[in-house]
Amino acid sequence: MTSRSKRPKTALPLAFTEHGALMLSSVLRSDVAIEISIKVTRAFIAIRRSLTTMTLSGKVAQLEQGLKAIRDEMEEILADQNDINELTGAQLDAISTALAELQSDKSRLTAKPRRPIGFNV
């Protein structure tokens, strides 16, 4: 605890921290003081553990929600991609059919022989 002369008059006295309890146990040598400081330290440890587990469980829940959202979004993207793949396959089939028809029509037509390119020697 802080002394009255070292703190502002409007400030309330501070309670012991975990470190303060450990320092107190090293200063006081009676069995009762050591036992009480050990109990206080154990209480601080229990409070810290409970706060940590509460914080971690909240973060785990947030991570699970985020993971579920990502999973849902990926499923939507894959479904859209499957639709696109089916459409693309149909378009590629139509293109290959059209090219085959053009190729057969081209072979039927007789083209004029072209003039050779370059200088005549």
PyMOL commands that set and color helices and strands:
alter all, ss='L'
color gray80, all
select helices_A, chain A and resi 18-27+31-108
alter helices_A, ss='H'
color red, helices_A
deselect
rebuild
show_as cartoon
